[in-house]
Amino acid sequence: MSGPVRKASAVRKASAVRKASANTLAALQAALAAEQAASYGYGVAGAHLSGPRFAAASADCVAHERARDRLTAMITALGGEPRPAAAAYRLPIAVRTPAAARSLAVILERQVATAYLGLVAVRDPALRRIAAINMRDCAVRSARWSGRAQAFPGLSRPSM
């Protein structure tokens, strides 16, 4: 290859790497935002639960906080700046009863699973694996709270 052709090829490759990194960072930020919201939501849900259900909500909150911390570290390692959590979040449902708290937990898990879908599409196989593991964990927690499993967690159901 001659000098100008080689240089143009290198510029295209560098641009592709930056774009992939931007896409990866965006997917990580989306997952981080979902984990932050889930941590907040479990705090609200837990306030309406007692006994074993409170213990489960507390454990799930800690799981989301740990995932949040791992995502924060990944974003930082890639040279990004993790977006901070909001001071408060608008919950998708009003929570005034234990039943509503359980419903909120199901919704939170499905929202987090949906956010991890963006990481499934990145080039890095390690990040895709992390996304799959987290989606699986969300599916297990959602099934525990709802009493039933959802096929393909994170994906919306097609309308018929």
C-alpha positions as CSV (number, residue, x, y, z in Angstrom):
1,M,0.0,0.0,0.0
2,S,1.2,3.5,-0.7
3,G,1.4,6.2,2.0
4,P,-1.9,8.0,1.3
5,V,-3.9,4.8,0.9
6,R,-2.5,3.3,4.1
7,K,-3.2,6.5,6.0
8,A,-6.8,6.7,4.8
9,S,-7.3,3.1,5.8
10,A,-5.8,3.8,9.3
11,V,-8.1,6.8,9.7
12,R,-11.2,4.7,8.8
13,K,-10.1,2.0,11.3
14,A,-9.6,4.6,14.0
15,S,-13.0,6.1,13.3
16,A,-14.6,2.7,13.5
17,V,-12.9,2.0,16.8
18,R,-14.1,5.4,18.2
19,K,-17.7,4.7,17.0
20,A,-17.6,1.2,18.5
21,S,-16.3,2.7,21.7
22,A,-19.0,5.4,21.7
23,N,-21.7,2.7,21.1
24,T,-20.2,0.5,23.8
25,L,-20.2,3.4,26.3
26,A,-23.7,4.4,25.4
27,A,-24.9,0.8,26.0
28,L,-23.0,0.7,29.3
29,Q,-24.5,4.0,30.4
30,A,-28.0,2.8,29.6
31,A,-27.4,-0.4,31.7
32,L,-26.0,1.8,34.5
33,A,-29.0,4.1,34.4
34,A,-31.3,1.0,34.7
35,E,-29.3,-0.4,37.6
36,Q,-29.4,3.0,39.4
37,A,-33.2,3.2,38.9
38,A,-33.6,-0.4,40.1
39,S,-31.6,0.3,43.3
40,Y,-33.9,3.2,44.0
41,G,-37.0,1.2,43.2
42,Y,-36.1,-1.6,45.5
43,G,-35.7,0.8,48.3
44,V,-39.3,1.9,47.8
45,A,-40.5,-1.7,47.4
46,G,-38.7,-2.9,50.5
47,A,-40.4,-0.3,52.6
48,H,-43.7,-2.0,51.9
49,L,-42.5,-5.6,52.5
50,S,-41.7,-7.6,55.6
51,G,-40.1,-10.9,56.6
52,P,-38.7,-13.1,53.8
53,R,-40.0,-10.7,51.1
54,F,-38.2,-7.8,52.7
55,A,-35.0,-9.9,52.8
56,A,-35.4,-10.8,49.2
57,A,-35.9,-7.2,48.2
58,S,-32.9,-6.2,50.2
59,A,-30.8,-8.9,48.5
60,D,-32.0,-7.8,45.1
61,C,-31.2,-4.2,45.9
62,V,-27.7,-5.2,46.8
63,A,-27.4,-7.2,43.6
64,H,-28.3,-4.1,41.6
65,E,-26.0,-1.9,43.6
66,R,-23.1,-4.3,42.8
67,A,-24.0,-4.4,39.1
68,R,-24.1,-0.6,39.2
69,D,-20.7,-0.4,40.7
70,R,-19.2,-2.9,38.2
71,L,-20.7,-0.8,35.3
72,T,-19.3,2.3,36.8
73,A,-15.9,0.7,36.8
74,M,-16.2,-0.5,33.2
75,I,-17.2,2.9,32.0
76,T,-14.3,4.5,33.8
77,A,-11.9,1.9,32.4
78,L,-13.0,2.7,28.9
79,G,-12.3,6.4,29.4
80,G,-15.9,7.4,29.9
81,E,-17.5,9.3,32.8
82,P,-20.3,7.4,34.4
83,R,-23.5,9.4,34.7
84,P,-24.6,10.0,38.3
85,A,-27.8,8.6,39.6
86,A,-30.8,10.8,39.8
87,A,-31.8,12.2,43.3
88,A,-35.2,10.5,42.8
89,Y,-37.0,8.5,40.1
90,R,-40.6,8.5,39.0
91,L,-41.8,5.0,39.6
92,P,-43.9,3.2,36.9
93,I,-46.6,2.4,39.4
94,A,-47.8,3.7,42.8
95,V,-46.5,1.5,45.6
96,R,-48.8,1.5,48.7
97,T,-49.2,-2.2,49.3
98,P,-47.1,-5.4,49.4
99,A,-48.7,-6.5,46.2
100,A,-47.7,-3.3,44.4
101,A,-44.2,-3.6,45.8
102,R,-43.9,-7.1,44.3
103,S,-45.3,-5.8,41.0
104,L,-42.7,-3.0,41.1
105,A,-39.9,-5.5,41.6
106,V,-41.1,-7.4,38.4
107,I,-41.2,-4.2,36.4
108,L,-37.8,-3.1,37.6
109,E,-36.3,-6.5,36.6
110,R,-37.8,-6.3,33.2
111,Q,-36.6,-2.8,32.7
112,V,-33.0,-3.7,33.7
113,A,-33.1,-6.8,31.4
114,T,-34.3,-4.5,28.5
115,A,-31.4,-2.1,29.2
116,Y,-28.8,-4.9,28.9
117,L,-30.1,-5.7,25.4
118,G,-27.9,-2.8,24.2
119,L,-24.8,-4.6,25.4
120,V,-25.7,-7.8,23.6
121,A,-25.0,-5.9,20.4
122,V,-21.5,-4.6,21.2
123,R,-18.4,-6.1,19.6
124,D,-16.7,-7.2,22.8
125,P,-17.6,-10.8,23.6
126,A,-16.8,-10.2,27.3
127,L,-19.4,-7.4,27.5
128,R,-21.9,-9.5,25.6
129,R,-21.4,-12.3,28.2
130,I,-21.8,-9.8,31.0
131,A,-25.1,-8.7,29.4
132,A,-26.3,-12.2,29.1
133,I,-25.5,-13.1,32.7
134,N,-27.2,-10.0,34.0
135,M,-30.3,-10.6,31.8
136,R,-30.5,-14.1,33.1
137,D,-30.2,-12.8,36.7
138,C,-33.0,-10.3,36.0
139,A,-35.2,-13.1,34.6
140,V,-34.6,-15.3,37.7
141,R,-35.5,-12.4,40.0
142,S,-38.5,-11.4,38.0
143,A,-39.8,-15.0,38.0
144,R,-39.3,-15.2,41.7
145,W,-41.3,-12.0,42.3
146,S,-44.1,-12.8,39.7
147,G,-44.3,-16.6,40.1
148,R,-43.8,-17.2,36.4
149,A,-41.0,-17.0,33.9
150,Q,-41.1,-14.8,30.9
151,A,-39.8,-16.0,27.5
152,F,-37.0,-13.9,26.2
153,P,-36.8,-11.4,29.1
154,G,-36.1,-7.8,28.0
155,L,-37.9,-8.2,24.7
156,S,-41.4,-6.9,24.2
157,R,-44.1,-9.3,23.2
158,P,-45.0,-9.1,19.5
159,S,-48.6,-7.9,18.9
160,M,-50.8,-10.4,17.1
